[in-house]
Amino acid sequence: PNQEEPRKHLWIGKRRICFGETVIMKMRFERSMARINYRVVMGCLLSFMMIHTFLAFTMYDVRHSWFYIYDREKFETELRSRLDRSVRFFDRLSSSDLTTLNTSKNKTLCVGIVTTSRPNRYLLQLAASMLSKIDLEELLQLRFAMLSAHSRENHTDANLLSRWFEFHYSKNNALPYDHMHKLTLDYADLLDECRDTAGYSLILEDDTIATSHFVNKISKILPSVDQHNDLAFVKLYRGEVYTNWQATEVFFIILLAILIGSVTASLLAIPFNMTILSRRIIGGYVIFLCIYIPVVMGRQNVIGRPIGMHETKEGCCCQAHLYPNHQLASLAKYLRDHAGEDNDDILIDRYAQDAGLKTFLHTPSLFQHTGLASSRADVFMEILKSIR
């Protein structure tokens, strides 16, 4: 025993030395892996900062992206410039031209405009944008009917434009209803006014401007309108904020991102000696990028929309609606029956849903919303930045 004790001690000592070396090697390996994980995390963060910075610098002036910087001062300057051009246009306009227009009997389209007196003289800008960008042959297809929520004395441009345009004045001002209720009734009255005068009606809000030769472009839509007996209306303007990524598309993007991230993480295991955690970090980062980049760029800048008329269920906004006139009577009745329940644009979309009718959107937009101030004095609206 006395002779075996040193051996036991030596053996135990060797075992301790081996055990200690194992612990040291394991600790070194763990520190090495931790450094790899740390470098992976830092690499992901730095690359994301570079990608984010690149997108921010390249897309700050690209509409529909998250980085777009809306220059309100520039917009207001453009608005004042457009107003000045509109005033000069009507100063030069000869009344005889529009007198010839008003005596024409064959009308294809009734252009109805709901208007109210507001700053920036929106109605004048809309009228100038339509008349200055179409030919006389196109004008001869139109009947203009303007319905003002204010009396002639209280509307800034009613006296000026009544020399050429047919004006009607709201019969609902004396009714004990709120602004939203009266506006819906005015819209219904304008539908009745246009109903028997043409085959189609284009109902506009006054704070819009028209694209050039809008009549010719609308005439190309009419054959498609005639093909759908169950068509309620065609939206000729749509705020792009409402045509961004839809829920089904986001779901598809997420699934595709997960697939790409998983494949990337698996491929990294072959040429690189990475830890499982590192591969998971990189896979998760790739998934994040595949979702982040298209979302911040905006749908319109990634895939856009097909040009032409296509069915849509998107609600909101009635700045520019094209109606087949056989729908106007039932729509006007619906609006009167439900006036005051919600805004007129919501009620119009609800009418289509309740009647089981289809609604369509035309792209690109043929009209642009330019209003800064709502017709309600207590409401100011953000401009939908959707010029195409």
C-alpha positions in Angstrom: 0.0 0.0 0.0 2.8 2.4 0.9 4.4 1.7 -2.5 1.1 2.0 -4.4 0.1 5.3 -2.9 2.5 7.4 -5.0 1.2 5.6 -8.1 -2.4 6.3 -7.1 -1.5 9.8 -6.3 0.3 10.1 -9.6 -2.6 8.5 -11.4 -5.1 10.7 -9.7 -2.8 13.6 -10.5 -2.7 12.7 -14.2 -6.4 12.4 -14.2 -6.7 15.8 -12.7 -4.3 17.2 -15.3 -6.3 15.5 -18.1 -9.6 16.7 -16.7 -8.2 20.2 -16.3 -6.9 20.3 -19.9 -10.4 19.2 -21.1 -12.0 22.0 -19.2 -9.5 24.5 -20.5 -10.0 23.2 -24.1 -13.8 23.3 -23.7 -13.6 26.9 -22.3 -11.4 28.0 -25.2 -13.8 26.4 -27.7 -16.8 28.1 -26.0 -15.0 31.4 -26.1 -14.2 30.9 -29.7 -17.8 30.1 -30.6 -18.9 33.1 -28.5 -16.6 35.3 -30.6 -18.1 33.8 -33.8 -21.6 34.4 -32.6 -20.6 38.0 -31.5 -19.1 38.6 -34.9 -22.2 37.3 -36.7 -24.5 39.5 -34.6 -22.3 42.6 -35.2 -22.0 41.7 -38.9 -25.8 41.5 -39.2 -26.2 44.8 -37.3 -23.6 46.6 -39.4 -25.0 45.3 -42.7 -28.5 46.3 -41.7 -27.3 49.8 -40.9 -25.7 50.0 -44.3 -28.8 48.8 -46.1 -31.0 51.1 -44.1 -28.8 54.1 -44.8 -28.6 53.2 -48.5 -32.3 53.0 -48.9 -32.8 56.2 -46.9 -30.4 58.2 -49.1 -31.7 56.7 -52.4 -35.5 56.7 -51.7 -36.1 60.0 -49.8 -37.6 61.5 -52.9 -39.4 58.3 -54.1 -43.1 58.4 -53.5 -44.7 55.6 -51.5 -41.5 54.5 -49.7 -41.2 54.9 -46.0 -38.3 57.3 -46.5 -40.2 59.7 -48.7 -39.9 63.3 -47.3 -43.1 65.2 -47.9 -42.2 68.8 -48.6 -45.4 70.7 -47.7 -43.9 74.0 -48.5 -43.1 72.8 -52.0 -46.6 71.5 -52.4 -48.1 74.8 -51.3 -45.9 76.6 -53.8 -47.1 74.3 -56.6 -50.7 74.9 -55.5 -50.3 78.7 -55.6 -48.6 78.4 -59.0 -51.4 76.3 -60.3 -54.0 78.7 -59.0 -52.3 81.6 -60.8 -52.3 79.7 -64.0 -56.0 78.9 -63.6 -56.9 82.5 -63.0 -54.9 83.5 -66.2 -56.6 80.8 -68.2 -60.1 82.0 -67.4 -59.0 85.6 -68.0 -58.1 84.5 -71.6 -61.0 82.2 -72.1 -63.6 83.3 -74.7 -67.2 82.7 -73.6 -68.3 81.9 -77.1 -66.4 78.6 -77.1 -68.3 77.3 -74.1 -71.6 78.7 -75.4 -71.2 76.4 -78.4 -70.5 73.6 -75.9 -73.6 74.2 -73.9 -75.9 74.1 -77.0 -74.7 70.7 -78.0 -77.3 68.0 -77.4 -75.4 64.7 -77.9 -73.7 64.0 -74.5 -71.7 61.0 -73.6 -70.7 62.0 -70.1 -72.1 64.1 -67.4 -69.4 65.7 -65.3 -70.9 66.5 -61.9 -68.9 68.4 -59.3 -69.7 68.8 -55.7 -68.2 72.0 -54.6 -68.0 74.3 -51.5 -66.3 77.6 -51.0 -62.8 77.0 -49.5 -59.4 78.6 -49.5 -57.2 78.0 -52.6 -60.2 78.2 -55.0 -60.1 74.5 -55.7 -63.1 74.6 -58.1 -61.3 77.1 -60.3 -58.2 74.9 -60.5 -60.3 71.8 -61.4 -62.2 73.6 -64.1 -59.0 75.0 -65.6 -57.3 71.5 -65.5 -60.2 70.0 -67.4 -60.8 72.7 -70.0 -57.1 73.5 -70.8 -56.1 69.9 -71.5 -58.9 68.6 -73.9 -59.9 69.3 -77.4 -63.2 70.9 -78.6 -64.4 67.5 -79.9 -63.9 66.0 -76.4 -65.6 69.0 -74.8 -68.7 68.5 -77.0 -69.2 65.1 -75.4 -69.6 66.6 -71.9 -72.3 68.1 -69.9 -71.1 70.0 -66.7 -73.3 70.2 -63.7 -71.9 71.8 -60.5 -73.7 71.6 -57.2 -72.5 74.1 -54.6 -73.1 73.6 -50.9 -72.9 77.4 -50.5 -75.1 80.0 -52.0 -74.0 81.9 -55.1 -73.1 84.9 -53.0 -70.9 82.9 -50.6 -69.0 80.8 -53.2 -65.8 82.5 -54.4 -65.9 81.3 -58.0 -69.6 80.6 -58.6 -70.2 84.0 -60.3 -67.1 83.7 -62.5 -67.8 80.1 -63.6 -71.5 80.4 -64.0 -71.0 82.3 -67.2 -69.9 78.9 -68.8 -71.0 76.2 -66.4 -74.4 75.0 -65.2 -74.6 75.7 -61.4 -77.1 74.3 -58.9 -77.2 75.2 -55.3 -77.9 73.0 -52.3 -81.5 72.7 -51.1 -80.3 71.1 -47.9 -78.6 74.0 -46.1 -81.7 74.9 -44.1 -82.2 71.3 -42.9 -81.3 70.6 -39.2 -78.6 68.1 -40.1 -74.8 68.1 -39.5 -72.3 68.7 -42.3 -71.8 65.0 -43.1 -75.5 64.5 -43.5 -76.0 67.5 -45.8 -73.0 66.5 -47.9 -74.5 63.1 -48.6 -77.8 64.6 -49.6 -76.0 67.0 -51.9 -74.2 64.1 -53.6 -77.6 62.3 -54.1 -79.1 65.4 -55.6 -76.2 65.7 -58.1 -76.7 62.0 -59.1 -80.3 62.8 -59.9 -79.2 65.9 -61.9 -76.9 63.8 -64.1 -79.1 60.7 -64.3 -81.1 61.4 -67.5 -78.6 63.5 -69.4 -76.0 61.1 -70.5 -75.0 57.4 -70.6 -72.4 57.8 -67.9 -71.6 60.2 -65.1 -68.3 61.3 -63.7 -68.8 62.7 -60.2 -65.9 64.7 -58.8 -65.0 66.5 -55.7 -63.8 70.0 -56.3 -60.3 69.6 -54.8 -59.1 67.4 -57.7 -57.3 68.1 -60.9 -57.6 66.2 -64.2 -55.0 64.5 -66.3 -54.6 65.7 -69.8 -57.2 64.5 -72.3 -59.1 62.7 -69.6 -62.2 62.4 -71.8 -60.3 60.4 -74.4 -58.9 58.2 -71.6 -62.3 57.6 -70.1 -63.8 56.8 -73.5 -61.4 53.9 -73.7 -62.7 52.6 -70.3 -66.4 52.7 -71.4 -66.4 49.4 -73.4 -65.1 47.6 -70.3 -67.8 49.2 -68.2 -70.5 48.0 -70.6 -69.3 44.5 -70.3 -70.3 44.4 -66.6 -74.0 44.7 -65.8 -73.2 44.3 -62.1 -70.7 47.2 -62.0 -71.4 49.9 -59.4 -68.7 52.3 -60.3 -65.0 52.7 -61.4 -62.7 54.7 -59.2 -60.6 57.0 -61.3 -58.6 58.1 -58.3 -57.2 56.1 -55.4 -54.9 57.3 -52.7 -51.8 55.2 -53.0 -51.6 54.7 -49.2 -54.6 52.4 -49.7 -53.0 50.5 -52.5 -49.9 49.4 -50.6 -49.2 45.9 -49.4 -52.4 43.9 -48.7 -52.7 41.3 -45.9 -52.6 38.3 -48.3 -49.5 39.7 -50.0 -47.8 40.3 -46.7 -48.6 36.7 -45.7 -47.0 35.5 -48.9 -43.9 37.7 -48.3 -43.5 36.2 -44.8 -43.7 32.6 -46.1 -41.2 33.4 -48.9 -38.9 35.1 -46.4 -39.0 32.1 -44.1 -38.1 29.8 -47.0 -35.2 31.9 -48.2 -33.9 32.3 -44.6 -34.1 28.6 -43.9 -32.3 27.7 -47.1 -29.6 30.3 -46.4 -29.0 28.9 -42.9 -28.8 25.4 -44.2 -26.3 26.3 -46.9 -24.0 28.0 -44.4 -23.5 24.8 -42.5 -21.7 23.3 -45.5 -18.7 25.6 -46.3 -18.5 27.3 -42.9 -17.9 25.8 -39.5 -20.6 27.8 -37.8 -22.4 27.1 -34.6 -26.1 26.3 -34.7 -26.8 29.6 -33.0 -24.9 31.5 -35.7 -26.8 29.8 -38.5 -30.1 30.6 -36.7 -29.0 34.3 -36.3 -28.2 34.6 -40.0 -31.3 32.8 -41.1 -33.4 35.0 -38.9 -31.6 38.1 -40.2 -32.2 37.0 -43.8 -35.9 36.5 -43.1 -36.1 40.0 -41.5 -34.4 41.6 -44.6 -36.7 39.8 -47.0 -39.7 41.3 -45.2 -38.2 44.7 -44.3 -36.9 45.7 -47.8 -40.1 45.3 -49.9 -42.2 46.8 -47.1 -40.2 50.0 -46.7 -39.8 50.4 -50.5 -43.6 50.3 -50.9 -45.6 48.0 -53.1 -45.9 50.5 -55.9 -42.1 50.6 -56.2 -41.7 46.8 -56.1 -44.5 45.3 -58.3 -46.9 48.2 -59.0 -50.3 47.6 -60.4 -51.5 46.4 -63.8 -52.5 49.3 -66.1 -56.2 49.5 -66.9 -59.4 48.6 -65.1 -59.4 45.8 -62.5 -61.8 44.7 -59.8 -61.1 45.9 -56.3 -62.7 45.7 -52.8 -60.8 48.6 -51.4 -63.0 51.2 -49.8 -62.6 54.9 -49.0 -62.5 58.0 -51.0 -64.9 59.2 -53.7 -62.8 62.1 -55.3 -63.5 60.7 -58.8 -66.1 58.0 -59.6 -67.3 56.9 -63.0 -70.9 55.6 -62.9 -73.1 53.9 -65.5 -76.2 56.0 -65.3 -78.6 53.0 -64.7 -77.1 52.7 -61.2 -77.7 56.4 -60.2 -81.4 56.2 -59.1 -80.8 53.3 -56.7 -77.6 54.8 -55.4 -79.2 58.2 -54.8 -82.1 56.5 -52.9 -79.6 54.5 -50.8 -77.7 57.6 -49.9 -80.9 59.5 -48.8 -82.0 56.5 -46.8 -78.7 56.2 -44.9 -77.5 59.8 -44.9 -75.9 60.7 -41.6 -74.8 57.2 -40.7 -71.3 57.7 -42.1 -69.3 59.7 -44.7 -70.6 59.6 -48.2 -67.7 57.6 -49.6 -68.2 54.9 -47.0 -72.0 54.8 -47.8 -71.2 54.5 -51.5 -68.9 51.5 -50.9 -71.5 50.0 -48.6 -74.2 50.4 -51.3 -72.1 48.3 -53.7 -71.6 45.6 -51.0 -75.3 45.5 -50.0 -76.4 45.3 -53.7 -73.8 42.6 -54.5 -72.3 44.9 -57.2 -68.6 44.9 -58.3 -66.4 47.9 -57.9 -63.4 48.6 -60.1 -60.2 50.7 -59.9 -58.5 52.2 -62.9 -54.7 52.6 -62.9 -53.0 54.9 -63.3 -55.3 57.5 -61.7 -56.9 60.0 -64.1 -57.4 62.5 -61.3 -55.3 63.8 -58.5 -56.4 64.9 -55.0 -55.0 68.3 -54.2 -57.0 69.5 -51.1 -55.2 70.7 -48.0 -58.3 71.7 -46.1 -61.4 69.6 -45.7 -64.8 71.1 -46.6 -65.4 70.8 -42.8 -63.8 73.9 -41.2 -62.6 71.9 -38.2 -60.8 69.2 -40.2 -57.4 69.4 -41.9 -56.4 66.5 -44.0 -53.0 65.0 -44.9 -52.4 65.0 -48.6 -52.4 61.6 -50.2 -49.1 61.7 -52.1 -50.1 59.6 -55.1 -49.3 61.4 -58.3 -48.3 58.9 -60.9 
